[in-house]
């Protein structure tokens, strides 16, 4: 469902005049699910507001995450504890602050454990009057009872045209809406393109440093002073790796693979993420047969296979390409 269709469907849903409901917004990691949840929240909260100034004020509060009756839960997409769910349930029966309606946006629903999901189930099945739940998930592989009780919206990522960037920039950020919007604000609006950005990425050590920093940020919640710079360095490191690896001597390649194995052997999800980005960069350089092999090797990471074998088989294909 593209952005224009999403907005049209949102408007149609608002017209039904539901006095309470639970929604499930799902889409892959490229989609800014929270953005769409806030768009829908603004529609819900301003549905009966006639005064344009008040309407604008409500929309601004929601955009700034400052509306007292729109609560965002688990913004970091971690595991949701049952105590948090109990607190939400308690808050649904409390009076709202500024409006007759309350909205709970719950991020990372795919991480809900069974106990927490069961605690939430009764409330989202029959929300109290004027209470709305917007559940955000990166997958439909969630507890079936939660899935079946909510009105579902499948949100697809925006195109490069919709995001206002060229295809090269779009592909560099894998179509990730948040990263592209951030890049536009911090660089493109200042007439700085990707080509104008240069970082010190010349050695295997430079590449490894950026891989480790990205893993620490994504999977160990370590803070970073500049998220966008981290993303750009990581992506440029992978571009450099794919382009140069065939020109390295085998000693350098083995050193890199050994170090990557040490860093990611306990984190297969990150390894999948890393190999996926390598494949995206390499797809114009390898034939369809080798591309298929790379994808098969990447997909085997979820199985109980040796990480060292995966890395060596994967990069052997790139080295010989």
C-alpha positions as CSV (number, residue, x, y, z in Angstrom):
1,X,0.0,0.0,0.0
2,X,1.7,3.2,-1.2
3,X,1.6,6.5,0.8
4,X,-1.3,8.0,-1.2
5,X,-3.4,4.9,-0.8
6,X,-2.5,4.6,2.9
7,X,-3.8,8.1,3.5
8,X,-7.0,7.4,1.5
9,X,-7.6,4.3,3.5
10,X,-6.9,6.1,6.8
11,X,-9.6,8.7,5.8
12,X,-12.0,6.0,4.9
13,X,-11.5,4.3,8.3
14,X,-12.1,7.7,10.1
15,X,-15.3,8.1,8.2
16,X,-16.7,4.9,9.7
17,X,-17.0,6.8,12.9
18,X,-15.8,4.1,15.3
19,X,-15.8,5.1,18.9
20,X,-13.0,2.7,19.7
21,X,-10.8,0.3,17.8
22,X,-7.5,-1.6,17.6
23,X,-5.3,-1.4,14.6
24,X,-2.2,-3.3,13.4
25,X,0.2,-1.4,11.2
26,X,2.8,-3.7,9.8
27,X,5.7,-3.2,7.3
28,X,9.3,-4.0,6.8
29,X,12.2,-2.0,8.3
30,X,12.2,0.5,5.5
31,X,8.8,1.9,6.5
32,X,8.5,4.6,9.2
33,X,5.6,2.9,11.0
34,X,5.6,5.5,13.8
35,X,5.2,8.3,11.3
36,X,2.0,6.7,9.9
37,X,0.7,6.0,13.4
38,X,1.1,9.7,14.2
39,X,-0.6,10.7,10.9
40,X,-3.5,8.4,11.8
41,X,-3.6,9.7,15.4
42,X,-3.9,13.3,14.1
43,X,-6.9,12.2,12.0
44,X,-8.6,10.5,15.0
45,X,-7.9,13.4,17.4
46,X,-9.1,16.1,15.1
47,X,-12.1,14.2,13.6
48,X,-14.7,16.3,15.4
49,X,-12.7,19.5,15.8
50,X,-14.1,22.4,13.8
51,X,-11.8,25.2,14.8
52,X,-8.8,25.3,12.5
53,X,-6.5,26.9,15.1
54,X,-7.3,24.2,17.7
55,X,-6.9,21.5,15.0
56,X,-3.4,22.9,14.1
57,X,-2.4,23.0,17.8
58,X,-3.5,19.3,18.3
59,X,-1.6,18.2,15.2
60,X,1.5,20.1,16.3
61,X,1.4,18.5,19.7
62,X,1.2,15.0,18.2
63,X,4.0,15.7,15.7
64,X,6.2,16.8,18.7
65,X,5.2,13.7,20.7
66,X,3.7,16.1,23.3
67,X,0.0,15.3,23.2
68,X,-1.0,14.1,26.7
69,X,-3.6,11.7,25.3
70,X,-1.4,10.1,22.6
71,X,1.0,7.7,24.4
72,X,3.9,5.9,22.6
73,X,4.9,2.7,24.3
74,X,8.2,0.8,23.7
75,X,9.6,3.3,21.2
76,X,12.9,1.5,21.1
77,X,11.2,-1.8,20.0
78,X,12.5,-3.8,22.8
79,X,10.7,-6.6,24.8
80,X,7.5,-5.3,26.4
81,X,7.2,-6.3,30.0
82,X,3.9,-7.4,31.5
83,X,4.1,-4.5,34.0
84,X,4.0,-2.1,31.1
85,X,1.0,-3.8,29.7
86,X,-0.8,-3.7,33.1
87,X,0.0,0.1,33.3
88,X,-1.6,0.6,29.8
89,X,-4.7,-1.3,30.8
90,X,-5.0,0.8,33.9
91,X,-4.6,4.0,31.9
92,X,-7.4,3.0,29.5
93,X,-10.0,3.5,32.3
94,X,-8.5,6.8,33.5
95,X,-10.0,10.0,32.2
96,X,-8.2,11.6,29.3
97,X,-6.4,15.0,29.6
98,X,-7.2,17.3,26.7
99,X,-9.7,15.4,24.6
100,X,-12.4,12.8,24.9
101,X,-10.2,10.3,23.1
102,X,-7.0,8.4,24.1
103,X,-4.6,6.7,21.8
104,X,-1.9,4.1,22.7
105,X,0.7,3.5,20.1
106,X,2.6,0.2,20.9
107,X,5.8,-0.3,19.0
108,X,7.6,-3.6,18.4
109,X,4.5,-5.8,18.9
110,X,6.4,-8.7,17.3
111,X,8.4,-8.7,20.5
112,X,5.4,-9.2,22.8
113,X,5.9,-12.4,24.9
114,X,2.9,-14.7,25.4
115,X,2.2,-13.5,29.0
116,X,2.2,-9.8,28.0
117,X,0.1,-10.5,24.8
118,X,-2.5,-12.4,26.8
119,X,-2.7,-9.6,29.3
120,X,-3.3,-7.1,26.5
121,X,-5.6,-9.2,24.4
122,X,-8.9,-8.6,26.3
123,X,-8.4,-4.8,26.2
124,X,-7.6,-4.6,22.4
125,X,-10.4,-7.0,21.7
126,X,-13.0,-4.7,23.2
127,X,-11.3,-1.3,23.8
128,X,-13.1,1.0,26.2
129,X,-15.1,3.8,24.6
130,X,-12.9,6.5,23.0
131,X,-9.8,4.4,23.4
132,X,-7.7,3.4,20.3
133,X,-4.8,1.1,20.1
134,X,-2.3,1.3,17.2
135,X,0.0,-1.7,17.2
136,X,3.2,-1.5,15.2
137,X,5.0,-4.6,13.9
138,X,7.8,-5.4,11.4
139,X,6.1,-8.8,10.7
140,X,2.9,-10.6,10.8
141,X,4.6,-13.4,12.6
142,X,2.9,-12.4,15.9
143,X,0.5,-14.1,18.3
144,X,-2.5,-15.1,16.2
145,X,-5.1,-13.8,18.7
146,X,-3.5,-10.3,18.6
147,X,-3.4,-10.4,14.8
148,X,-7.1,-11.5,14.5
149,X,-8.5,-8.9,16.9
150,X,-7.0,-5.8,15.1
151,X,-7.9,-4.0,11.8
152,X,-4.8,-4.5,9.7
153,X,-2.9,-2.0,7.5
154,X,0.0,-3.3,5.4
155,X,2.3,-0.3,4.8
156,X,4.8,-0.5,2.0
157,X,7.8,1.7,1.8
158,X,7.7,4.9,-0.3
159,X,9.5,5.1,-3.6
160,X,12.4,7.4,-4.3
161,X,10.1,9.8,-6.2
162,X,7.7,10.0,-3.2
163,X,10.7,10.6,-0.9
164,X,12.1,13.2,-3.2
165,X,15.6,11.7,-3.7
166,X,17.4,10.1,-6.7
167,X,17.6,6.3,-7.1
168,X,21.3,6.2,-6.0
169,X,20.5,7.9,-2.7
170,X,17.4,5.7,-2.2
171,X,19.4,2.5,-2.8
172,X,22.3,3.7,-0.6
173,X,19.8,3.8,2.4
174,X,18.0,0.7,1.3
175,X,14.8,2.8,0.9
176,X,14.7,3.4,4.7
177,X,12.3,6.3,5.1
178,X,13.7,7.5,8.4
179,X,17.3,7.5,7.2
180,X,16.4,9.3,3.9
181,X,14.4,12.0,5.6
182,X,17.2,12.6,8.1
183,X,19.7,12.7,5.2
184,X,17.6,15.2,3.3
185,X,17.3,17.5,6.4
186,X,20.9,17.4,7.3
187,X,22.6,17.3,4.0
188,X,20.5,17.6,0.8
189,X,18.8,20.7,2.0
190,X,22.3,22.2,2.4
191,X,23.2,21.0,-1.1
192,X,25.5,18.3,0.1
193,X,25.1,15.0,-1.8
194,X,26.5,11.6,-1.0
195,X,29.4,12.2,-3.4
196,X,30.4,15.2,-1.4
197,X,30.8,13.2,1.8
198,X,34.1,11.5,2.4
199,X,35.1,9.5,5.4
200,X,38.4,7.7,6.2
201,X,37.6,4.2,4.9
202,X,40.7,2.8,3.3
203,X,41.7,-0.3,5.2
204,X,40.2,-3.5,6.6
205,X,40.5,-2.0,10.1
206,X,38.4,1.0,9.0
207,X,35.7,-1.4,7.7
208,X,35.7,-3.5,10.8
209,X,35.5,-0.5,13.1
210,X,32.3,0.7,11.3
211,X,30.8,-2.8,11.4
212,X,31.4,-3.1,15.1
213,X,30.0,0.4,15.8
214,X,26.8,-0.4,13.8
215,X,26.3,-3.7,15.6
216,X,26.8,-2.0,19.0
217,X,24.2,0.6,18.1
218,X,21.6,-1.8,16.6
219,X,21.8,-4.7,18.9
220,X,23.4,-3.6,22.1
221,X,21.7,-0.2,22.4
222,X,25.0,1.7,22.7
223,X,24.6,5.4,22.2
224,X,26.0,7.3,19.3
225,X,26.7,11.0,18.9
226,X,25.7,11.0,15.3
227,X,23.3,8.3,14.1
228,X,23.3,9.5,10.5
229,X,27.1,9.6,10.2
230,X,27.2,6.1,11.6
231,X,24.7,4.9,9.0
232,X,26.6,6.6,6.2
233,X,30.0,5.2,7.3
234,X,28.6,1.7,7.6
235,X,27.0,1.8,4.2
236,X,30.1,3.3,2.6
237,X,32.3,0.7,4.3
238,X,30.2,-2.1,2.7
239,X,30.3,-0.3,-0.7
240,X,34.1,-0.1,-0.4
241,X,34.4,-3.7,0.7
242,X,32.4,-5.0,-2.2
243,X,34.3,-2.9,-4.7
244,X,37.8,-3.7,-3.4
245,X,37.8,-7.2,-1.9
246,X,38.7,-8.9,-5.1
247,X,41.9,-6.8,-5.2
248,X,43.1,-7.7,-1.7
249,X,45.6,-10.5,-1.0
250,X,44.1,-13.5,0.7
251,X,45.9,-12.7,4.0
252,X,43.8,-9.5,4.3
253,X,40.6,-11.3,3.4
254,X,41.2,-14.0,6.0
255,X,42.0,-11.5,8.6
256,X,38.8,-9.6,7.9
257,X,36.7,-12.7,8.0
258,X,38.2,-13.9,11.2
259,X,37.5,-10.6,12.9
260,X,33.9,-10.5,11.6
261,X,33.4,-14.0,12.8
262,X,34.6,-13.0,16.3
263,X,32.3,-10.0,16.4
264,X,29.1,-11.5,15.0
265,X,29.2,-15.2,15.9
266,X,26.7,-14.6,18.8
267,X,24.5,-12.2,16.8
268,X,23.2,-14.0,13.7
269,X,20.5,-11.3,13.1
270,X,23.2,-8.7,12.6
271,X,25.1,-11.1,10.3
272,X,22.0,-11.5,8.2
273,X,21.6,-7.7,8.1
274,X,25.2,-7.3,7.1
275,X,25.2,-9.9,4.3
276,X,21.9,-8.6,3.0
277,X,23.5,-5.1,2.5
278,X,26.6,-6.7,0.8
279,X,24.3,-8.5,-1.6
280,X,22.5,-5.3,-2.5
281,X,25.8,-3.6,-3.3
282,X,27.2,-6.7,-5.2
283,X,24.1,-7.4,-7.3
284,X,25.4,-5.3,-10.2
285,X,28.8,-7.0,-10.1
286,X,27.9,-10.7,-10.0
287,X,26.0,-12.9,-12.4
288,X,22.6,-14.3,-11.6
289,X,23.9,-17.7,-10.7
290,X,26.4,-16.3,-8.2
291,X,23.8,-13.9,-6.8
292,X,21.5,-16.8,-6.1
293,X,24.3,-18.6,-4.3
294,X,25.0,-15.5,-2.1
295,X,21.3,-15.3,-1.2
296,X,21.2,-19.0,-0.4
297,X,24.3,-18.7,1.9
298,X,22.8,-15.6,3.6
299,X,19.5,-17.5,4.2
300,X,21.4,-20.4,5.8
301,X,22.5,-18.2,8.7
302,X,19.3,-18.9,10.6
303,X,20.1,-22.6,10.5
304,X,22.6,-24.2,12.9
305,X,25.5,-23.9,10.5
306,X,29.1,-22.8,11.1
307,X,29.5,-19.0,10.9
308,X,33.1,-19.3,9.6
309,X,32.0,-21.6,6.7
310,X,29.2,-19.1,5.8
311,X,31.6,-16.2,5.7
312,X,34.3,-17.9,3.8
313,X,31.9,-19.4,1.2
314,X,30.1,-16.1,0.8
315,X,33.2,-14.0,0.3
316,X,34.9,-16.6,-1.9
317,X,32.1,-15.9,-4.4
318,X,32.8,-12.2,-4.3
319,X,36.5,-12.6,-4.4
320,X,36.2,-14.7,-7.6
321,X,33.6,-12.5,-9.2
